[in-house]
Amino acid sequence: MPQYDKRDDVLDTTNRGDPAESGLCTLCTSDCVGSCETWMSSLRGREMLYPRRYGDITAGARNATTDGVSYESMRIQGYAHGAEGLPEGVSASADDALYTNVDLETEFGAETTTKCKLPLMTGALGSTFIAEKYWESFAVGAALRGFPIVIGENVVAVDRESTMEDGRVVDSPELDRRIETYNEYADDEYGAIIVQMNVEDQRNGVAEYVAEEHGNDVIIELKWGQGAKDIGGEIQVDSIEYAQFLKDRGYVVDPDPTKEAVQKAYREGNLEHFARHSRLGATEAPEPEDVERSFLETVEYLRELGFERITLKTGAYSNEDLALAMRCASKAELDLLTIDGAGGGTGMSPWNMMQEWGTPSVHIHSKALEYAELMDDEGQFVPDLAFAGGIATEDQIFKTLALGSPYVKLVCMGRALMIPGFVGTNVEGALHPDRREQINGTWEDLPPTVTEYGETPEQIFSGWQDVDEALGEQSVEDIPYGAVALWNLTDKLGAGLKQLMAGARKFSIDAIERSDLMAENEETARVTDLPLLTEAYDEEAKALLKSASEPVTADD
């Protein structure tokens, strides 16, 4: 894995902790006062595409090549002629083929398609307290920007305000809040709310509840796993009463809060935390055929409930399990399959498991493409794909789309899209102390990393006026500042992606191809089947030179 510098002098950004493969800190804290690239982009948007102090400086690239295999060990092609992917009827003139005219819209789905203004979706924001506390920022921001947001597993059963009767949910205020918050600001034409289900959710009747209360506009996602760990979802609680509540709801809680020794240790202050675990799926399916049979039955049942769009999320499991997920998604004709590589972020996973378990993103994504092409050759239905796992910047987004072309329609981003929620909320809490506790702000005062841009939201957030205009009759002051920060970050990601696409002469997402990537080293070339830098288009170059003696006229 490549090593990343903590400080970027050109952008004037610094990682508080050790940078992960994505460029984010390995440990991202909600109270951070800055200032990694993603944190700064939440304030300044597309300004962060460029070096600081223009007019007083020159800047040069830091690294030409990278060792190891990651999205950083690939380079993006640029071309000196042509323009692909322009709308029908639009000329390829220099006045039309502008980077600002690159179309970032995409869509996914089998029979019912879902349109997105950006080729992004969030990771699953489930029962972790981070997702609960900052949901308004995440949901409103995603809705305004027109891309899907995922409500993760376990939200219903961990909600102490929810009501269960005979093991089935009949009232879930937290799930209702999350769906309704997104829908209030969503464009009917773009984006989607996706509700994820694991073993416990299926037992608790989450699908039935969603169908009855919210209808089939919601997308249901079945969850097999994620890239950060190969066991079920986890949260940590510091109340023994809450731990007992979760155990009563049917979860595995460790240590067991019903044991007398555990209760004594808690009373005496020797035990402070309890971990709630979900169950492993498919434990009663010894063979792939058993998994497939059960999966297809579940999908059929969900369709009988009225859900028109169903997706699947899988983790960094073995190649056979990757193939099984793709086969099941094909047989069921699912609308989307999200494949999360090892190293993907989470709110709570065993740390050494996260380091040592599973197939890293580039490796598993390369295999997914290989298997998709095999399925295509066999005449099988290939579901639309989303790739996830340690992706945070516009160049990584481009590389992910290109590596999985033409099957990858979306890039799933977890921690990167959560950072704006933290930053914006903290700014709002500092500027409006009366809101601080309610919105979970952590700053009492604005830090110097913020006040260098000003002391009002209009000065601090570069996209403040753009959001206000997009809201129409509503005021930007009526939405969470974290949503404004998410707008800024995705504005930067979108503008940067447009620039990279224009340089590759690709003016729509569907026009991006694997040939737009090169491998920086032989190991990356072997894993991805991409050409080395010196081999990419080499035969075409030689053929062009060999034909140089042939006459060329203006008519040619």
C-alpha positions in Angstrom: 0.0 0.0 0.0 1.4 3.5 -0.9 2.4 5.9 1.9 0.7 9.2 2.0 2.1 12.5 3.2 0.2 14.1 6.1 0.7 17.6 4.8 0.0 19.0 1.3 1.8 22.3 1.0 0.2 23.2 -2.3 -3.4 23.0 -1.0 -2.4 24.0 2.5 -4.1 20.9 4.0 -3.0 18.7 6.8 -4.2 15.3 8.1 -4.6 15.3 11.9 -3.8 11.6 11.9 -2.2 9.0 9.6 -3.7 9.2 6.1 -5.6 6.1 4.9 -5.5 4.9 1.3 -8.4 7.3 0.5 -6.4 10.3 1.8 -8.7 10.7 4.8 -7.3 10.1 8.3 -7.5 6.5 9.5 -9.5 7.9 12.4 -11.8 10.7 11.5 -13.3 12.6 14.5 -16.5 14.6 14.4 -14.9 17.4 16.5 -11.9 17.9 14.2 -10.9 21.5 13.5 -9.2 20.7 10.2 -7.8 20.5 7.9 -7.5 17.6 5.4 -8.5 18.1 1.8 -12.1 16.8 2.3 -12.6 18.9 5.4 -11.4 22.1 3.6 -13.5 21.3 0.6 -16.6 21.2 2.8 -16.0 24.9 3.4 -14.4 26.1 0.2 -15.8 23.8 -2.5 -14.1 23.9 -5.9 -11.5 26.4 -4.7 -9.7 23.4 -3.3 -9.0 22.1 -6.9 -6.2 24.6 -7.2 -2.9 25.6 -5.5 -3.1 28.3 -2.9 -1.7 31.8 -3.3 -2.2 32.1 -7.1 0.1 34.8 -8.6 2.8 34.4 -6.0 3.7 30.7 -6.5 4.4 27.9 -9.0 3.5 24.3 -8.1 4.8 21.0 -9.3 3.5 17.4 -8.9 4.8 15.5 -6.0 4.9 11.9 -7.3 5.1 10.6 -10.8 4.6 6.9 -9.9 3.5 4.9 -6.9 4.5 1.5 -5.6 1.9 -1.2 -4.6 -1.6 -1.6 -5.9 -4.3 1.0 -5.1 -6.3 3.5 -7.0 -3.3 5.8 -6.6 -1.1 3.4 -8.6 -3.1 4.1 -11.8 -2.9 7.2 -13.9 -5.6 8.9 -16.1 -5.1 9.2 -19.8 -5.4 12.6 -21.5 -5.8 13.0 -25.2 -5.0 15.8 -27.7 -8.0 15.4 -30.0 -11.6 14.2 -30.2 -14.7 14.6 -28.0 -16.9 11.6 -27.1 -20.2 11.5 -25.2 -21.6 14.9 -26.3 -25.4 15.1 -26.5 -26.9 14.2 -29.9 -27.0 17.2 -32.1 -24.3 19.1 -30.2 -21.1 19.7 -32.3 -17.7 18.9 -31.1 -16.6 22.5 -31.6 -14.2 24.2 -29.1 -17.2 26.3 -28.0 -19.3 23.2 -27.1 -16.6 20.8 -25.8 -16.0 22.7 -22.6 -15.3 21.0 -19.3 -18.2 22.8 -17.8 -20.5 21.0 -20.3 -19.5 17.6 -19.2 -22.6 15.7 -18.2 -22.3 13.9 -14.8 -25.7 12.4 -14.7 -26.0 8.6 -14.6 -28.7 6.1 -13.9 -29.0 2.5 -12.7 -31.7 -0.1 -12.6 -33.1 -3.1 -14.4 -36.7 -2.3 -15.4 -37.2 0.8 -13.3 -34.3 3.2 -13.6 -33.1 5.6 -11.0 -31.5 8.8 -12.3 -28.7 10.6 -10.4 -27.3 14.1 -10.9 -23.9 12.8 -9.8 -22.4 9.3 -10.1 -22.3 9.0 -6.3 -24.2 7.3 -3.5 -23.6 7.2 0.2 -22.5 4.2 2.1 -24.9 2.7 4.6 -25.7 5.1 7.4 -27.3 2.8 9.9 -27.5 2.3 13.6 -24.2 4.1 14.5 -24.9 7.2 16.5 -23.0 9.3 14.0 -25.6 8.5 11.4 -28.4 9.4 13.8 -26.9 12.6 15.0 -26.0 14.0 11.6 -28.8 12.6 9.5 -30.4 15.9 8.6 -27.1 17.1 7.1 -26.5 13.9 5.2 -30.0 13.5 3.9 -30.8 17.1 3.0 -27.4 17.5 1.3 -27.8 14.3 -0.7 -31.4 15.2 -1.7 -30.4 18.6 -2.9 -27.5 17.2 -5.0 -29.7 14.4 -6.4 -27.9 11.2 -5.5 -29.0 8.2 -3.4 -28.6 7.9 0.3 -28.6 4.6 2.2 -30.3 4.0 5.5 -28.2 1.2 6.9 -29.1 -1.9 8.9 -30.5 -2.2 12.4 -32.1 1.3 12.6 -35.5 0.0 13.6 -34.6 -2.4 16.4 -32.0 -0.2 18.1 -34.5 2.7 18.3 -35.8 2.8 21.9 -38.9 4.7 20.6 -39.9 2.0 18.1 -42.7 -0.4 18.9 -42.5 -4.2 18.3 -45.5 -6.5 18.5 -45.0 -10.3 18.2 -41.5 -9.7 16.9 -42.5 -7.3 14.2 -42.1 -3.5 14.0 -45.4 -1.5 14.1 -43.9 1.9 14.7 -40.5 3.3 14.0 -40.1 7.0 14.5 -36.4 7.0 13.7 -36.8 5.2 10.4 -39.7 7.5 9.5 -37.7 10.6 10.3 -34.9 9.5 8.1 -37.0 8.7 5.1 -39.2 11.8 5.5 -36.2 14.2 5.9 -34.7 13.0 2.6 -38.0 13.1 0.8 -38.8 16.6 1.9 -35.9 18.0 -0.2 -35.6 15.3 -2.9 -36.3 16.0 -6.5 -38.9 13.5 -7.8 -36.7 12.9 -10.9 -33.4 12.3 -9.2 -31.9 10.3 -6.3 -33.5 7.8 -4.1 -33.8 6.6 -0.5 -32.5 3.1 0.0 -33.3 1.1 3.1 -30.9 -1.7 3.9 -31.8 -4.9 5.7 -29.8 -7.6 7.4 -30.9 -10.8 9.2 -32.4 -9.0 12.2 -34.2 -6.5 10.0 -35.8 -9.2 7.9 -36.9 -11.0 11.1 -38.3 -7.7 12.5 -40.5 -7.0 9.5 -38.7 -3.9 8.3 -39.7 -4.5 4.6 -43.3 -5.0 5.5 -43.3 -1.8 7.6 -41.6 0.3 4.9 -44.1 -1.0 2.3 -47.1 -0.1 4.4 -45.9 3.2 5.7 -43.7 4.6 2.8 -44.6 2.7 -0.3 -42.6 1.3 -3.1 -40.8 4.6 -3.9 -38.2 3.3 -1.4 -35.5 1.0 -2.6 -34.8 -2.1 -0.5 -31.2 -3.2 -0.2 -30.3 -6.7 1.1 -27.0 -6.8 2.9 -24.5 -9.6 2.8 -21.6 -7.6 4.2 -19.2 -4.7 3.8 -15.5 -4.2 3.2 -14.5 -3.2 6.8 -15.3 -6.5 8.4 -16.7 -10.0 7.7 -19.1 -10.2 10.7 -22.4 -8.4 11.2 -22.9 -4.7 12.1 -21.8 -3.5 15.5 -22.4 -0.5 17.8 -21.1 0.3 21.3 -23.3 1.6 24.1 -22.3 2.8 27.6 -25.7 2.2 29.3 -26.4 -1.2 30.8 -30.1 -0.4 30.5 -29.7 0.2 26.8 -27.6 -3.0 26.5 -30.4 -5.0 28.2 -32.9 -3.4 25.8 -30.9 -4.5 22.8 -30.5 -8.0 24.2 -34.3 -8.1 24.6 -34.6 -7.0 21.0 -32.8 -10.2 20.0 -29.3 -8.9 19.5 -26.0 -10.5 20.6 -24.6 -8.1 23.3 -21.1 -8.6 24.7 -20.5 -8.8 27.6 -23.9 -10.2 28.5 -25.7 -7.4 30.5 -28.0 -10.0 32.2 -25.2 -11.7 34.0 -24.8 -10.8 37.6 -21.0 -10.5 37.4 -21.3 -8.1 34.5 -23.9 -6.0 36.3 -21.6 -5.8 39.4 -18.6 -4.7 37.3 -20.7 -2.0 35.6 -22.0 -0.7 39.0 -18.5 -0.5 40.4 -17.2 1.3 37.3 -15.0 -1.5 36.1 -17.0 -2.0 32.9 -18.0 1.0 30.8 -19.1 -0.3 27.4 -21.2 -3.0 25.7 -20.9 -4.1 22.1 -24.1 -5.0 20.2 -23.5 -7.4 17.3 -25.7 -8.5 14.4 -25.9 -12.1 13.2 -24.1 -13.7 10.3 -26.2 -14.4 7.3 -26.7 -17.6 5.3 -25.4 -19.8 8.2 -27.9 -22.5 7.2 -26.8 -22.6 3.6 -23.9 -25.0 3.2 -23.7 -24.7 -0.6 -23.9 -21.8 -3.1 -27.1 -23.3 -4.5 -28.7 -23.1 -1.1 -27.8 -19.4 -0.8 -29.1 -18.7 -4.3 -32.4 -20.5 -3.7 -33.0 -18.6 -0.4 -32.0 -15.3 -1.9 -34.3 -15.6 -4.9 -37.2 -16.5 -2.6 -36.5 -13.4 -0.5 -36.4 -11.1 -3.6 -39.7 -12.6 -4.9 -41.3 -11.9 -1.5 -40.1 -8.3 -1.6 -41.6 -7.9 -5.0 -44.9 -9.3 -3.8 -44.8 -6.6 -1.1 -44.7 -4.0 -4.0 -41.0 -3.1 -4.1 -40.0 -2.3 -7.7 -36.4 -1.7 -7.0 -34.2 -4.1 -5.0 -30.4 -4.0 -4.6 -27.7 -6.0 -2.9 -24.6 -4.9 -0.9 -21.7 -7.4 -0.5 -18.3 -7.2 1.1 -14.7 -8.2 0.5 -15.4 -11.9 0.6 -13.7 -14.7 -1.4 -13.8 -14.7 -5.1 -16.3 -17.5 -5.1 -18.6 -15.4 -2.9 -18.1 -12.4 -5.2 -19.2 -14.6 -8.1 -22.2 -15.9 -6.0 -23.3 -12.3 -5.3 -23.1 -11.5 -9.0 -24.9 -14.7 -10.0 -27.7 -14.0 -7.5 -28.0 -10.4 -8.6 -28.2 -11.6 -12.2 -30.7 -14.4 -11.6 -32.9 -11.9 -9.6 -32.3 -9.1 -12.1 -31.5 -6.7 -9.3 -31.2 -3.0 -9.9 -27.8 -2.6 -8.4 -25.0 -4.6 -6.8 -22.6 -2.7 -4.5 -19.2 -4.3 -4.1 -17.2 -3.0 -1.1 -13.5 -3.6 -1.0 -11.4 -4.2 2.2 -10.2 -1.1 3.8 -13.6 0.6 3.5 -14.5 2.8 6.5 -16.9 2.2 9.3 -18.1 3.6 12.6 -17.1 0.4 14.5 -15.1 -2.6 13.4 -12.4 -4.7 15.1 -9.3 -2.7 14.1 -7.0 -5.6 13.3 -9.8 -7.3 11.3 -10.1 -4.1 9.3 -6.4 -4.2 8.6 -6.0 -7.9 7.8 -9.3 -9.3 6.5 -10.6 -9.5 3.0 -9.7 -8.5 -0.6 -8.6 -4.8 -1.1 -10.7 -2.6 -3.3 -8.7 -2.5 -6.5 -8.2 -6.3 -6.4 -11.9 -7.2 -5.8 -13.1 -4.5 -8.2 -10.8 -5.9 -10.9 -12.2 -9.4 -10.3 -15.8 -8.1 -10.4 -15.1 -6.6 -13.9 -13.6 -9.9 -15.1 -16.6 -11.8 -13.9 -19.1 -9.3 -15.4 -17.4 -9.7 -18.8 -17.6 -13.5 -18.4 -21.3 -13.2 -17.6 -21.8 -10.9 -20.6 -20.1 -13.4 -22.9 -22.3 -16.2 -21.6 -25.4 -14.1 -22.4 -26.3 -13.6 -18.7 -28.0 -10.5 -17.3 -25.2 -8.3 -15.8 -26.6 -6.0 -13.0 -25.5 -2.4 -12.8 -22.6 -2.1 -10.3 -21.4 0.3 -7.7 -17.9 0.1 -6.4 -16.9 1.1 -2.8 -14.0 1.1 -0.4 -11.7 3.9 0.4 -12.7 6.5 -2.2 -12.7 10.2 -1.4 -11.4 12.4 -4.3 -12.4 13.2 -7.8 -9.5 11.4 -9.4 -10.4 8.3 -7.4 -14.0 8.6 -8.6 -12.8 8.8 -12.2 -10.6 5.8 -11.8 -13.3 3.7 -10.1 -15.8 4.4 -13.0 -13.1 3.7 -15.6 -11.9 0.5 -14.0 -15.4 -0.9 -13.9 -16.6 0.4 -17.2 -19.1 -0.2 -18.7 -20.9 -1.8 -15.7 -20.1 0.6 -12.9 -22.7 3.4 -12.7 -22.1 4.8 -9.2 -19.2 5.2 -6.8 -20.3 4.5 -3.2 -18.6 6.8 -0.7 -18.8 6.4 3.0 -16.6 8.5 5.3 -15.8 11.2 2.8 -19.5 12.2 2.5 -19.9 12.3 6.3 -17.2 14.8 7.0 -19.2 17.8 5.7 -21.9 16.9 8.1 -19.4 17.2 11.0 -17.9 20.4 9.7 -21.1 22.2 8.9 -22.8 21.2 12.1 -19.8 22.5 14.2 -19.8 25.8 12.3 -23.6 26.2 12.9 -23.2 25.3 16.6 -20.5 27.9 17.1 -22.4 30.6 15.3 -25.7 29.7 17.0 -25.0 28.5 20.5 -28.7 28.1 21.2 -28.8 25.3 18.5 -25.6 23.6 19.5 -26.9 20.9 21.8 -29.8 20.1 19.6 -27.8 19.7 16.5 -24.8 18.0 18.2 -22.3 20.7 17.5 -19.0 20.3 19.3 -17.3 23.7 18.9 -17.9 26.7 21.2 -16.0 29.0 19.0 -14.9 29.0 15.4 -11.2 27.8 15.0 -8.6 29.8 13.0 -9.0 27.2 10.2 -12.5 28.6 9.7 -12.2 32.3 10.7 -9.5 32.9 8.0 -12.4 32.9 5.6 -14.8 34.9 7.7 -17.2 34.8 10.6 -20.5 34.6 8.8 -21.9 31.6 7.0 -21.9 33.5 3.7 -18.2 34.1 4.1 -17.3 30.7 5.4 -19.2 28.5 2.9 -18.3 29.2 -0.7 -21.5 27.7 -2.0 -23.9 29.4 0.4 -25.5 31.6 -2.3 -25.7 28.7 -4.7 -27.6 26.6 -2.2 -29.9 29.5 -1.4 -30.7 29.9 -5.1 -31.3 26.1 -5.5 -33.8 26.1 -2.7 -36.1 28.5 -4.4 -38.8 29.8 -2.1 -37.0 28.3 1.0 -34.1 29.9 2.6 -30.7 28.4 3.1 -30.9 29.4 6.7 -33.7 26.8 7.1 -31.5 23.8 6.3 -28.6 22.4 8.3 -25.2 24.0 7.6 -23.9 20.4 7.2 -26.0 20.1 4.1 -24.4 23.3 2.7 -21.0 21.8 3.5 -22.0 18.6 1.7 -23.1 20.7 -1.3 -19.6 22.4 -1.3 -17.7 19.1 -1.2 -19.7 17.5 -3.9 -19.4 20.7 -6.0 -15.7 20.3 -5.7 -15.8 16.6 -6.6 -18.1 17.2 -9.5 -16.1 20.1 -10.9 -12.8 18.1 -10.5 -14.4 15.0 -12.2 -15.6 17.2 -15.1 -12.1 18.5 -15.6 -10.6 15.0 -15.6 -13.3 13.8 -18.0 -12.8 16.7 -20.4 -9.0 16.0 -20.4 -9.8 12.4 -21.4 -12.2 13.8 -24.0 -15.2 12.1 -22.4 -18.2 14.3 -22.0 -20.6 11.8 -20.3 -20.3 9.1 -17.7 -21.1 6.3 -20.2 -18.2 7.4 -22.4 -15.5 6.7 -19.8 -13.6 3.5 -20.6 -10.9 1.3 -19.1 -8.6 2.5 -21.9 -8.6 5.8 -20.1 -6.4 4.3 -17.3 -2.8 3.2 -17.2 -0.9 1.2 -14.6 2.0 2.8 -12.9 3.8 -0.4 -12.0 3.9 -4.0 -13.1 2.0 -5.3 -10.1 -0.9 -3.0 -10.8 -0.9 -4.0 -14.4 -1.0 -7.7 -13.5 -3.9 -7.2 -11.0 -6.0 -4.9 -13.1 -5.0 -6.0 -16.6 -4.3 -2.4 -17.5 -1.4 -1.5 -19.7 1.8 -0.1 -18.2 2.4 3.6 -18.8 4.9 2.9 -21.6 2.7 0.3 -23.2 -0.6 2.1 -23.3 -1.5 3.0 -27.0 2.1 2.1 -27.9 1.0 0.0 -30.9 -1.2 2.7 -32.2 1.7 5.2 -31.8 4.0 3.0 -33.8 1.4 2.4 -36.5 0.9 6.2 -36.8 4.6 6.8 -37.3 5.0 4.0 -39.8 2.2 5.6 -41.9 3.9 9.0 -41.7 5.3 8.6 -45.2 1.9 8.3 -46.7 0.6 11.6 -48.2 -2.1 13.5 -46.4 -4.3 16.0 -48.1 -6.9 18.5 -46.9 -9.6 16.3 -48.2 -8.4 13.4 -46.0 
